[in-house]
Amino acid sequence: MVSSLKGSADINSKYLDKYEIVADMGEGYGRYTIAPDNEIMKLIDVANVACGFHGGDYNIMKQMVQTAKKYGVKVGSHPGLPDRMGFGRRKWDIAPEEVYNMVVYQTGALKGFLEVEGMTLHHIKPHGELYFYVERDERIMEAVLTAAKQFGVPVVGAKNDKYQEMAKSMGVDLIQELYVDIDWTVDGKLVPVAQSRPKNPEIIYQTILEAGKTDQVTSNKNEIVKLNFGNNPFLLCLHSDMPTGLENIKAARKAIDELNRDN
């Protein structure tokens, strides 16, 4: 079976002139760290910085913004559900107005640190379960897009025609990203981290090359999913909190650099 993701990715070319890597950063808390953020920041183009709900705190946010500035990395907010114990990956039932408020609250905190450093907010990218909540509930989708519109920035999300249509109708740009360290279903849905097959750096390297050269990936059932990015570059997202996160990102950097040289 072969499936194809719907919708145009033309908005990507408004923000990207090459393939770029984005990683979720600053997801520790206090003295606890879950990823080698300083090493990862050297390898990426864009950072989704945790804003204190699922991970992160004011000290870590400041450090991540300063480190991103040092390496010329663009920064977006990574708001999550108020669930540090579950790392923002457990299902919650929250009213759309409250989702809007907590996205504004978290993004506003990060924006303050960016402004102190003379940097601008690049985007908003929901974290974990909030990311999936947006895709399955249009009221939550509208709440997140409304927050992004207030800040005048795009939202980053997986390819989704409903998401794209709503964003366009609201005057918000949707940058479409690609995940390769978790699975896709044959009908073009992302598989949550806990349910995905483990990925090692070599698998990630080969998957990125396949996606960039053929505009398709292989699903969790070993079936073809056509990505439909066309001639537009994609934003490649990887998780920093995985056991092989740093090595995954090193492999991704190698593959992305090869794609950019060939295009």
Secondary structure, DSSP 4 states (H G I P E B T S, - for coil): -EEE--S--TTHHHH-SS-EEEEEE---BTTB-SS-HHHHHTT-SEEEEE-SSSS--HHHHHHHHHHHHHHT-EEEEE---S-TTTTT-S-----HHHHHHHHHHHHHHHHHHHHHTT--EEEE---HHHHHHHHH-HHHHHHHHHHHHHHT--EEEE--HHHHHHHHHHT--EEEEEE-SS-B-TTS-BPPGGGSPP--HHHHHHHHHHHHHHSEEE-TTS-EEE---TTS--EEEE-SSSTTHHHHHHHHHHHHHHHHHH-
